């Protein structure tokens, strides 16, 4: 259980922060950028939830919890030492990726195929879900980049890849099952 008695610690005043294994790194380190952007994604999901209800809101709540799991995964390097750790770190699982895939498929079954790219917008919920999509894509790019330099859980990368797809399809659902999507008209303003 996490207990937060004091919010500020002053330990980051020199521009460093602690990873999940206790190692100190610069606040701009690639790993911190990756899990920080996952946290930013979670904040955008919180905004989207202000406009969601029912099953979609419940799914977004699950995604928010997953994103905390993902942050915990990314903040803990040295995956090869997991088995020897006194407290094994929390890692993303393929089951979480599969859940997103199943939800994407179920939502996509309600939609007609796209014949044009769509612009972010339409309903308030759709616009917020597109923001979630773009921030999660940035989190994915940063995590993939981190994976080129250090070990990263493959399920974490897969989750982020599916997540942006989930947000895209959910944004279409939020636009009256795609009927109110805002279509891109190439060169319309030339």
C-alpha positions in Angstrom: 0.0 0.0 0.0 1.2 3.5 -0.8 1.2 6.1 2.0 1.8 9.7 1.1 2.2 11.7 4.3 4.2 14.5 2.8 3.8 15.7 -0.8 7.0 17.7 -1.2 10.3 16.1 -0.3 12.8 18.6 -1.7 14.8 15.7 -3.1 14.2 16.9 -6.6 15.4 20.4 -6.1 18.7 19.7 -7.8 16.9 18.5 -11.0 17.0 14.8 -10.3 14.3 12.3 -9.4 14.2 8.8 -8.1 13.2 5.8 -10.3 11.2 2.9 -8.9 14.4 1.1 -8.0 15.8 4.0 -6.1 18.3 5.1 -8.7 18.6 8.9 -9.2 18.4 10.3 -12.7 17.9 13.7 -14.3 14.3 14.8 -14.5 14.7 15.0 -18.3 16.0 11.4 -18.6 14.4 9.4 -21.4 12.7 7.0 -18.9 11.3 10.0 -17.0 10.1 11.5 -20.3 8.3 8.3 -21.2 6.5 7.7 -17.9 5.8 11.4 -17.5 4.0 11.4 -20.8 2.0 8.3 -19.7 1.0 10.4 -16.7 0.0 13.2 -19.1 -2.1 10.8 -21.1 -3.8 9.8 -17.9 -4.7 13.4 -17.2 -6.2 13.8 -20.6 -8.3 10.7 -20.0 -9.5 12.4 -16.8 -10.7 15.3 -18.9 -12.4 13.0 -21.4 -14.3 11.3 -18.6 -16.0 14.6 -17.7 -18.0 14.1 -20.9 -18.3 10.2 -20.8 -21.0 8.1 -19.2 -22.0 4.4 -18.9 -19.8 1.7 -20.4 -17.4 4.1 -22.1 -16.7 5.9 -18.8 -16.1 2.5 -17.1 -13.7 1.5 -19.9 -11.9 4.9 -19.5 -11.6 4.3 -15.7 -10.0 0.9 -16.4 -7.6 2.6 -18.8 -6.7 5.2 -16.2 -5.8 2.4 -13.8 -3.8 0.6 -16.5 -1.9 3.9 -17.2 -0.8 3.9 -13.5 0.3 0.3 -14.0 2.2 1.4 -17.1 3.9 4.3 -15.2 4.9 1.9 -12.5 6.3 -0.5 -15.1 8.3 2.2 -16.9 9.7 3.8 -13.8 11.4 0.5 -12.8 14.4 -0.3 -15.1 16.4 -3.5 -14.9 13.8 -6.0 -16.0 16.3 -8.8 -15.9 16.5 -8.4 -12.1 12.7 -8.7 -11.6 12.8 -12.4 -10.4 15.4 -11.5 -7.7 13.6 -8.4 -6.4 12.3 -8.5 -2.9 9.0 -7.0 -4.2 8.6 -8.0 -7.9 7.8 -4.8 -9.8 4.4 -4.3 -11.5 4.7 -5.0 -15.2 2.1 -4.6 -18.0 0.7 -7.8 -19.3 -0.5 -9.2 -22.6 -3.9 -9.6 -21.0 -4.2 -5.9 -20.7 -3.4 -5.5 -24.4 -5.9 -8.2 -25.4 -8.6 -6.4 -23.4 -8.0 -3.3 -25.4 -8.1 -5.3 -28.7 -11.4 -6.9 -27.7 -12.9 -3.5 -26.8 -11.6 -2.0 -30.1 -13.2 -4.8 -32.1 -16.5 -4.5 -30.3 -16.7 -0.7 -30.8 -15.5 -1.0 -34.4 -18.3 -3.4 -35.2 -20.8 -0.6 -34.7 -19.0 1.7 -37.2 -19.1 2.0 -41.0 -15.7 1.9 -42.6 -14.0 5.2 -43.2 -13.7 6.6 -46.7 -11.8 9.7 -45.6 -9.5 10.7 -42.8 -11.3 12.5 -40.0 -10.5 15.6 -38.2 -10.4 15.7 -34.4 -13.7 17.2 -33.2 -17.4 16.6 -33.4 -18.7 16.1 -29.9 -16.8 17.3 -26.8 -16.1 13.7 -25.8 -14.7 12.9 -29.3 -12.5 16.0 -29.3 -11.1 15.0 -25.8 -10.6 11.4 -27.0 -8.6 12.6 -29.9 -6.4 14.6 -27.5 -5.9 11.4 -25.5 -5.0 9.7 -28.8 -2.3 12.2 -29.7 -0.8 12.3 -26.2 -0.7 8.5 -26.0 1.0 8.4 -29.4 3.7 10.7 -28.0 4.1 8.4 -25.0 4.5 5.5 -27.3 7.2 7.3 -29.4 9.1 8.1 -26.2 8.8 4.6 -24.9 9.9 3.1 -28.1 12.9 5.5 -28.1 13.7 4.4 -24.5 13.6 0.8 -25.6 16.4 1.5 -28.1 18.6 2.5 -25.2 17.4 0.5 -22.2 15.2 -2.6 -21.5 11.5 -1.9 -21.8 8.6 -4.4 -21.3 7.3 -5.4 -24.8 3.8 -5.5 -23.4 4.1 -1.8 -22.4 4.9 -0.8 -26.0 2.1 -3.0 -27.3 -0.4 -1.5 -24.8 0.5 2.1 -25.9 0.2 1.1 -29.6 -3.3 -0.4 -29.0 -4.3 2.5 -26.7 -4.1 5.2 -29.4 -6.2 2.9 -31.7 -8.7 2.5 -28.8 -9.0 6.3 -28.4 -9.5 6.7 -32.2 -12.3 4.2 -32.4 -13.9 5.5 -29.2 -13.8 9.0 -30.6 -15.8 7.8 -33.5 -18.3 6.1 -31.2 -18.6 9.4 -29.3 -19.5 11.1 -32.6 -22.8 9.2 -32.9 -21.2 6.0 -34.0 -19.2 7.8 -36.6 -22.2 9.6 -38.2 -21.0 13.0 -36.9 -17.3 12.5 -37.7 -15.7 15.6 -39.2 -14.2 14.5 -42.5 -11.0 15.9 -43.9 -11.5 17.5 -47.3 -8.1 17.6 -49.0 -7.2 21.0 -50.3 -10.6 22.5 -49.4 -9.1 25.9 -48.5 -6.6 26.4 -51.4 
